[in-house]
Amino acid sequence: MQEFFSVSLILTQHINRRLGRQSGVTLSKVSRYKREIALEENHHILLCDLGGTLGIDKTYIAPRNPSITGMNYMDYHFGIFNHQDMSNISHLRRTMSFSKFPWMNCNITHPMTKEPFFGEPYEIYNINGMKLAILGGYGGTFRPEADREHPTVHVSSLASSVKRWLRYIYDSEDPDYVIVCISDADDDIGAIVKDMEGVGLLITGSCEEDAPDENTYEHFSVEGSHNIPRYHHHHSGKVMHVELNFKTRTSTFEFLSHSVARVDREIAQLGEDQRMLDLVHYYV
């Protein structure tokens, strides 16, 4: 095993079917960015989405989502739904059938059983012998199909769901490091973090309605919450890069440091990934 190693989370959001052959951030350019940093030594990459990249809405009727084709090619590791993704549940379920990576959410549940509706609420990633646990959740106010007498899904309490599943992860998985990712989160996070003892990092994505902001990320050390660092991914930024550095001990792993960067401008200047564009050429 490597003595010193790093884990990079490349987090996308609100790309909205921007596949390529246009200015700004596109999936094709994110693919190029990932390939370039993957060449760094002792560097492990997790490509993730905080919602809104699929471009699902109530009027979207295409039989297959081209974003999923691109994300499968890019080897995404996981995604977390936001309100836009859930605006068309039937299409979301159809899209998931083509997805090669998990979509995690601990509080989008079956109306009757209150168990997770879409797959698993968390994933375990074995990186350089370290067990990294990532738990996903939805923090917004949108209620899918709320006007129906018999809704397809139910949005359970985020705070209680996070507490329940963190306890399960600690008891059954014995992870070395835990990250919680929440989509559509606002600044009132006290109820979320108060029961997060043992969590190393909280990452939150913002709603589409958030006002643009020059800062794509913010760091919060919440009083009374075991000093959990929180990075908030604003809507004005489509890609955030979080890097965590670790050292291997005899039987454990030591967390050394982490950093966060806005990489929208850097990615926008990259060339296209032509192989990905060949897969989705009917849509770009």
KETILUM-609971 format. One record per residue (C-alpha): residue number from 1; x, y, z. Coordinates in pm, 1 decimal, always signed. Example, Ala and Ser with C-alpha at 12.3 -4.5 7.8 and 13.67 -1.06 7.14 Angstrom:
! residues 2
+-----+----------+----------+----------+
| num |        u |        v |        w |
+-----+----------+----------+----------+
|   1 |  +1230.0 |   -450.0 |   +780.0 |
|   2 |  +1367.0 |   -106.0 |   +714.0 |
+-----+----------+----------+----------+
This chain:
! residues 284
+-----+----------+----------+----------+
| num |        u |        v |        w |
+-----+----------+----------+----------+
|   1 |     +0.0 |     +0.0 |     +0.0 |
|   2 |   +106.1 |   +357.2 |    -58.9 |
|   3 |   +222.7 |   +537.5 |   +257.0 |
|   4 |    +91.2 |   +874.4 |   +140.4 |
|   5 |   -207.2 |   +896.3 |    -91.9 |
|   6 |   -485.3 |  +1134.7 |   -185.4 |
|   7 |   -852.3 |  +1100.4 |   -276.4 |
|   8 |  -1007.0 |  +1356.2 |   -511.2 |
|   9 |  -1380.8 |  +1407.5 |   -534.9 |
|  10 |  -1474.9 |  +1578.2 |   -860.6 |
|  11 |  -1831.2 |  +1697.6 |   -795.2 |
|  12 |  -2056.6 |  +1814.0 |  -1077.4 |
|  13 |  -2403.5 |  +1966.7 |  -1053.3 |
|  14 |  -2662.2 |  +2149.6 |  -1267.9 |
|  15 |  -2488.8 |  +2070.1 |  -1597.1 |
|  16 |  -2833.7 |  +2000.6 |  -1748.5 |
|  17 |  -2744.3 |  +1787.5 |  -2051.5 |
|  18 |  -2458.5 |  +2014.8 |  -2156.6 |
|  19 |  -2274.2 |  +1733.1 |  -2332.8 |
|  20 |  -2019.7 |  +1915.6 |  -2548.6 |
|  21 |  -1940.7 |  +2132.1 |  -2850.5 |
|  22 |  -2032.4 |  +2452.7 |  -2669.6 |
|  23 |  -1860.4 |  +2709.6 |  -2450.5 |
|  24 |  -1835.3 |  +2678.7 |  -2075.1 |
|  25 |  -1845.0 |  +2361.3 |  -1867.7 |
|  26 |  -1965.5 |  +2045.2 |  -2043.6 |
|  27 |  -1954.4 |  +1675.0 |  -1958.1 |
|  28 |  -1704.9 |  +1624.2 |  -2239.6 |
|  29 |  -1462.7 |  +1874.9 |  -2085.6 |
|  30 |  -1511.3 |  +1729.4 |  -1735.1 |
|  31 |  -1414.0 |  +1392.6 |  -1884.1 |
|  32 |  -1095.3 |  +1548.6 |  -2022.5 |
|  33 |  -1019.5 |  +1706.7 |  -1682.8 |
|  34 |  -1059.9 |  +1374.4 |  -1502.0 |
|  35 |   -829.3 |  +1195.7 |  -1745.0 |
|  36 |   -557.5 |  +1457.6 |  -1696.9 |
|  37 |   -551.1 |  +1452.5 |  -1315.9 |
|  38 |   -573.3 |  +1071.2 |  -1313.7 |
|  39 |   -212.2 |  +1066.8 |  -1431.7 |
|  40 |    -89.4 |  +1201.6 |  -1095.6 |
|  41 |    +91.3 |   +949.0 |   -875.2 |
|  42 |    -82.0 |   +804.5 |   -565.0 |
|  43 |   -399.7 |   +986.4 |   -664.1 |
|  44 |   -740.5 |   +818.1 |   -645.3 |
|  45 |  -1042.0 |   +982.5 |   -811.6 |
|  46 |  -1412.1 |   +962.2 |   -730.8 |
|  47 |  -1632.2 |  +1128.9 |   -993.5 |
|  48 |  -1964.3 |  +1230.8 |   -839.0 |
|  49 |  -2281.0 |  +1426.1 |   -920.5 |
|  50 |  -2488.2 |  +1636.8 |   -679.0 |
|  51 |  -2793.1 |  +1656.6 |   -906.5 |
|  52 |  -2921.1 |  +1835.5 |  -1213.8 |
|  53 |  -2669.2 |  +1693.4 |  -1458.8 |
|  54 |  -2917.0 |  +1447.3 |  -1611.5 |
|  55 |  -3132.5 |  +1737.1 |  -1731.4 |
|  56 |  -3458.5 |  +1564.1 |  -1638.8 |
|  57 |  -3777.2 |  +1770.8 |  -1632.1 |
|  58 |  -4149.0 |  +1705.6 |  -1668.0 |
|  59 |  -4145.8 |  +1752.5 |  -2045.3 |
|  60 |  -3836.8 |  +1542.8 |  -2122.8 |
|  61 |  -3952.7 |  +1242.5 |  -2327.6 |
|  62 |  -3638.6 |  +1103.7 |  -2497.5 |
|  63 |  -3623.9 |   +722.7 |  -2467.9 |
|  64 |  -3266.8 |   +723.9 |  -2338.6 |
|  65 |  -3086.5 |   +998.3 |  -2148.0 |
|  66 |  -2764.4 |  +1095.3 |  -2331.6 |
|  67 |  -2611.6 |  +1227.6 |  -2009.0 |
|  68 |  -2616.3 |   +874.0 |  -1867.6 |
|  69 |  -2435.6 |   +747.7 |  -2177.2 |
|  70 |  -2163.9 |  +1007.8 |  -2118.2 |
|  71 |  -2149.1 |   +952.1 |  -1742.0 |
|  72 |  -2117.1 |   +574.7 |  -1788.8 |
|  73 |  -1829.6 |   +631.7 |  -2030.2 |
|  74 |  -1664.5 |   +867.2 |  -1778.9 |
|  75 |  -1690.1 |   +601.6 |  -1503.9 |
|  76 |  -1888.7 |   +809.2 |  -1254.9 |
|  77 |  -1874.7 |   +655.3 |   -907.6 |
|  78 |  -2206.9 |   +780.8 |   -771.0 |
|  79 |  -2482.3 |  +1037.0 |   -805.9 |
|  80 |  -2727.6 |  +1204.2 |   -566.0 |
|  81 |  -3067.4 |  +1325.7 |   -687.0 |
|  82 |  -3188.2 |  +1681.7 |   -659.5 |
|  83 |  -3533.4 |  +1831.6 |   -719.3 |
|  84 |  -3490.8 |  +1853.5 |  -1096.7 |
|  85 |  -3403.9 |  +1484.8 |  -1127.1 |
|  86 |  -3713.1 |  +1392.7 |   -924.8 |
|  87 |  -3949.4 |  +1611.6 |  -1128.8 |
|  88 |  -4013.6 |  +1315.8 |  -1359.0 |
|  89 |  -3999.8 |   +995.8 |  -1152.8 |
|  90 |  -4094.6 |   +763.4 |  -1438.5 |
|  91 |  -3812.5 |   +895.8 |  -1655.8 |
|  92 |  -3572.1 |   +887.6 |  -1362.0 |
|  93 |  -3643.5 |   +519.3 |  -1306.2 |
|  94 |  -3596.2 |   +450.2 |  -1676.8 |
|  95 |  -3269.3 |   +644.5 |  -1671.9 |
|  96 |  -3145.2 |   +447.2 |  -1371.4 |
|  97 |  -3189.4 |   +121.1 |  -1561.1 |
|  98 |  -2906.2 |   +232.4 |  -1793.8 |
|  99 |  -2680.6 |   +368.5 |  -1519.2 |
| 100 |  -2366.6 |   +167.2 |  -1438.5 |
| 101 |  -2306.8 |   +353.9 |  -1113.3 |
| 102 |  -2521.2 |   +388.4 |   -797.9 |
| 103 |  -2749.6 |   +679.1 |   -712.8 |
| 104 |  -2751.7 |   +716.8 |   -335.7 |
| 105 |  -3018.3 |   +871.4 |   -117.5 |
| 106 |  -3106.5 |   +788.4 |   +242.8 |
| 107 |  -3431.8 |   +985.2 |   +273.1 |
| 108 |  -3613.2 |   +936.5 |    -61.3 |
| 109 |  -3820.2 |   +637.6 |    +43.9 |
| 110 |  -4114.2 |   +413.2 |    -40.4 |
| 111 |  -4439.5 |   +574.5 |    +81.3 |
| 112 |  -4538.7 |   +263.9 |   +276.8 |
| 113 |  -4217.8 |    +99.5 |   +399.0 |
| 114 |  -4005.2 |   +418.4 |   +432.6 |
| 115 |  -3707.4 |   +218.3 |   +301.8 |
| 116 |  -3478.2 |   +379.7 |    +39.8 |
| 117 |  -3656.3 |   +397.3 |   -296.4 |
| 118 |  -3351.2 |   +421.4 |   -523.6 |
| 119 |  -3089.1 |   +158.9 |   -450.6 |
| 120 |  -2871.6 |   +200.8 |   -142.9 |
| 121 |  -2831.8 |   +509.5 |    +77.5 |
| 122 |  -2452.2 |   +472.1 |    +94.6 |
| 123 |  -2151.3 |   +310.5 |    -70.5 |
| 124 |  -1819.9 |   +178.3 |    +59.5 |
| 125 |  -1508.8 |   +244.8 |   -149.5 |
| 126 |  -1186.9 |    +54.4 |    -78.5 |
| 127 |   -905.6 |   +297.0 |   -159.8 |
| 128 |   -547.2 |   +190.1 |    -89.2 |
| 129 |   -683.3 |    -47.3 |   +176.3 |
| 130 |   -888.2 |   +229.3 |   +342.8 |
| 131 |  -1265.2 |   +189.7 |   +376.5 |
| 132 |  -1423.9 |   +517.6 |   +267.8 |
| 133 |  -1798.2 |   +542.1 |   +333.4 |
| 134 |  -2012.1 |   +798.5 |   +149.5 |
| 135 |  -2374.0 |   +861.3 |   +253.3 |
| 136 |  -2612.4 |  +1053.7 |    +27.3 |
| 137 |  -2927.3 |  +1250.8 |   +107.6 |
| 138 |  -3171.8 |  +1514.2 |    -19.6 |
| 139 |  -3208.6 |  +1841.2 |   +173.2 |
| 140 |  -3459.4 |  +2037.9 |    -35.9 |
| 141 |  -3827.4 |  +2123.0 |     +2.7 |
| 142 |  -3949.0 |  +1981.6 |   -331.1 |
| 143 |  -4200.5 |  +1699.8 |   -294.1 |
| 144 |  -4229.0 |  +1485.2 |   -608.2 |
| 145 |  -4583.6 |  +1418.0 |   -726.1 |
| 146 |  -4723.1 |  +1580.5 |   -410.2 |
| 147 |  -5051.1 |  +1653.4 |   -587.3 |
| 148 |  -5129.1 |  +1286.5 |   -641.9 |
| 149 |  -5349.7 |  +1088.8 |   -407.8 |
| 150 |  -5100.7 |   +801.2 |   -410.5 |
| 151 |  -4747.7 |   +941.6 |   -446.7 |
| 152 |  -4471.7 |   +722.0 |   -585.9 |
| 153 |  -4204.3 |   +828.1 |   -336.4 |
| 154 |  -4187.9 |   +985.6 |     +6.4 |
| 155 |  -3931.8 |  +1238.6 |   +134.1 |
| 156 |  -3844.0 |  +1137.8 |   +490.3 |
| 157 |  -3678.8 |  +1360.7 |   +749.2 |
| 158 |  -3320.3 |  +1421.6 |   +644.7 |
| 159 |  -3186.7 |  +1460.2 |   +999.6 |
| 160 |  -3339.1 |  +1136.3 |  +1128.4 |
| 161 |  -3247.0 |   +943.9 |   +812.5 |
| 162 |  -2883.9 |  +1058.2 |   +827.1 |
| 163 |  -2862.2 |   +966.9 |  +1196.0 |
| 164 |  -3014.9 |   +623.9 |  +1133.8 |
| 165 |  -2790.6 |   +532.4 |   +841.6 |
| 166 |  -2470.4 |   +667.3 |   +996.3 |
| 167 |  -2535.9 |   +446.3 |  +1296.7 |
| 168 |  -2587.1 |   +150.2 |  +1063.6 |
| 169 |  -2266.7 |   +226.9 |   +872.2 |
| 170 |  -2060.3 |   +254.0 |  +1189.5 |
| 171 |  -2204.4 |    -70.1 |  +1331.8 |
| 172 |  -2188.9 |   -285.3 |  +1018.6 |
| 173 |  -1907.6 |   -147.6 |   +801.0 |
| 174 |  -1647.3 |     -9.1 |  +1046.8 |
| 175 |  -1528.6 |   +260.0 |   +799.8 |
| 176 |  -1198.0 |   +444.8 |   +826.1 |
| 177 |  -1339.7 |   +774.8 |   +694.0 |
| 178 |  -1694.9 |   +898.1 |   +632.7 |
| 179 |  -1825.0 |  +1167.3 |   +396.0 |
| 180 |  -2187.0 |  +1287.0 |   +383.1 |
| 181 |  -2315.6 |  +1444.5 |    +58.9 |
| 182 |  -2648.9 |  +1632.0 |    +57.7 |
| 183 |  -2818.6 |  +1778.0 |   -251.9 |
| 184 |  -3040.9 |  +2089.4 |   -248.3 |
| 185 |  -2915.9 |  +2197.0 |    +94.5 |
| 186 |  -2958.8 |  +2545.1 |   +240.0 |
| 187 |  -2760.2 |  +2728.2 |   +505.6 |
| 188 |  -2975.1 |  +2599.8 |   +794.5 |
| 189 |  -2778.3 |  +2280.0 |   +853.5 |
| 190 |  -2791.5 |  +2256.7 |  +1233.0 |
| 191 |  -3044.4 |  +1972.5 |  +1232.9 |
| 192 |  -2831.4 |  +1776.1 |   +986.5 |
| 193 |  -2495.7 |  +1795.1 |  +1160.0 |
| 194 |  -2586.7 |  +1761.3 |  +1526.9 |
| 195 |  -2574.7 |  +1381.0 |  +1512.3 |
| 196 |  -2275.4 |  +1345.5 |  +1280.2 |
| 197 |  -2008.6 |  +1241.2 |  +1527.5 |
| 198 |  -1733.8 |  +1059.3 |  +1340.9 |
| 199 |  -1807.6 |  +1219.7 |  +1003.5 |
| 200 |  -1497.2 |  +1364.2 |   +840.5 |
| 201 |  -1654.4 |  +1594.4 |   +581.6 |
| 202 |  -1996.7 |  +1729.6 |   +482.1 |
| 203 |  -2049.7 |  +1832.1 |   +118.3 |
| 204 |  -2371.5 |  +2008.6 |    +17.5 |
| 205 |  -2511.6 |  +2109.1 |   -319.6 |
| 206 |  -2742.9 |  +2403.6 |   -372.8 |
| 207 |  -3085.8 |  +2444.0 |   -530.4 |
| 208 |  -3115.3 |  +2568.7 |   -888.5 |
| 209 |  -3298.2 |  +2876.8 |   -760.0 |
| 210 |  -2998.2 |  +2997.1 |   -556.9 |
| 211 |  -2864.5 |  +3334.4 |   -664.8 |
| 212 |  -2529.4 |  +3325.4 |   -847.4 |
| 213 |  -2229.8 |  +3370.6 |   -622.5 |
| 214 |  -1865.0 |  +3435.2 |   -699.0 |
| 215 |  -1767.3 |  +3172.3 |   -439.9 |
| 216 |  -1841.5 |  +2816.5 |   -546.8 |
| 217 |  -1763.4 |  +2680.6 |   -204.1 |
| 218 |  -1773.4 |  +2780.9 |   +158.9 |
| 219 |  -1619.0 |  +2623.9 |   +467.6 |
| 220 |  -1832.7 |  +2588.1 |   +779.3 |
| 221 |  -1717.3 |  +2462.6 |  +1118.7 |
| 222 |  -2051.1 |  +2430.5 |  +1292.2 |
| 223 |  -2050.9 |  +2501.7 |  +1665.6 |
| 224 |  -2156.7 |  +2202.8 |  +1873.8 |
| 225 |  -2130.8 |  +1961.0 |  +1579.9 |
| 226 |  -1787.8 |  +1808.6 |  +1647.7 |
| 227 |  -1631.0 |  +2070.3 |  +1416.8 |
| 228 |  -1730.6 |  +1901.0 |  +1091.4 |
| 229 |  -1597.8 |  +2090.8 |   +787.8 |
| 230 |  -1872.2 |  +2165.0 |   +536.0 |
| 231 |  -1822.0 |  +2270.7 |   +176.5 |
| 232 |  -2125.4 |  +2415.7 |     -0.2 |
| 233 |  -2133.6 |  +2389.0 |   -379.2 |
| 234 |  -2317.9 |  +2698.0 |   -510.1 |
| 235 |  -2531.3 |  +2682.7 |   -823.5 |
| 236 |  -2308.2 |  +2933.3 |  -1000.1 |
| 237 |  -2031.4 |  +2669.3 |  -1001.7 |
| 238 |  -2080.5 |  +2346.8 |  -1194.2 |
| 239 |  -1766.5 |  +2161.9 |  -1084.7 |
| 240 |  -1592.5 |  +2149.7 |   -746.2 |
| 241 |  -1272.1 |  +1958.3 |   -671.8 |
| 242 |  -1218.7 |  +1839.2 |   -313.9 |
| 243 |   -887.7 |  +1668.7 |   -235.2 |
| 244 |   -825.4 |  +1469.5 |    +83.4 |
| 245 |   -475.7 |  +1356.5 |   +188.8 |
| 246 |   -406.5 |  +1049.8 |   +401.5 |
| 247 |   -115.2 |   +858.1 |   +551.0 |
| 248 |   -111.8 |   +480.9 |   +597.8 |
| 249 |    -29.2 |   +366.9 |   +950.0 |
| 250 |    +34.7 |     +9.4 |  +1068.5 |
| 251 |   -331.9 |    -79.3 |  +1110.2 |
| 252 |   -510.8 |   +253.3 |  +1057.7 |
| 253 |   -514.6 |   +556.7 |   +829.4 |
| 254 |   -434.2 |   +911.9 |   +936.2 |
| 255 |   -622.2 |  +1201.1 |   +779.0 |
| 256 |   -373.2 |  +1477.6 |   +704.2 |
| 257 |   -553.3 |  +1761.2 |   +525.4 |
| 258 |   -808.2 |  +1858.2 |   +264.2 |
| 259 |   -850.2 |  +2137.2 |    +12.8 |
| 260 |  -1124.8 |  +2260.6 |   -217.9 |
| 261 |  -1112.9 |  +2446.3 |   -547.0 |
| 262 |  -1348.3 |  +2587.8 |   -806.3 |
| 263 |  -1243.1 |  +2442.7 |  -1141.6 |
| 264 |  -1516.5 |  +2574.0 |  -1376.0 |
| 265 |  -1287.5 |  +2822.1 |  -1549.1 |
| 266 |  -1007.6 |  +2569.0 |  -1589.6 |
| 267 |  -1242.1 |  +2304.8 |  -1732.2 |
| 268 |  -1412.8 |  +2551.3 |  -1968.3 |
| 269 |  -1076.9 |  +2613.3 |  -2136.2 |
| 270 |  -1007.1 |  +2244.8 |  -2203.9 |
| 271 |  -1061.7 |  +2066.8 |  -2532.8 |
| 272 |  -1335.1 |  +1810.7 |  -2587.6 |
| 273 |  -1315.3 |  +1437.2 |  -2520.6 |
| 274 |  -1382.5 |  +1325.3 |  -2876.4 |
| 275 |  -1447.7 |   +963.1 |  -2785.5 |
| 276 |  -1730.2 |  +1068.3 |  -2555.9 |
| 277 |  -1874.6 |  +1300.5 |  -2819.9 |
| 278 |  -1877.4 |  +1010.7 |  -3065.9 |
| 279 |  -2106.1 |   +823.1 |  -2824.8 |
| 280 |  -2355.3 |  +1108.2 |  -2791.5 |
| 281 |  -2314.2 |  +1275.7 |  -3132.6 |
| 282 |  -2689.5 |  +1266.1 |  -3206.0 |
| 283 |  -2751.5 |  +1501.1 |  -2910.8 |
| 284 |  -2472.9 |  +1763.1 |  -2944.0 |
+-----+----------+----------+----------+
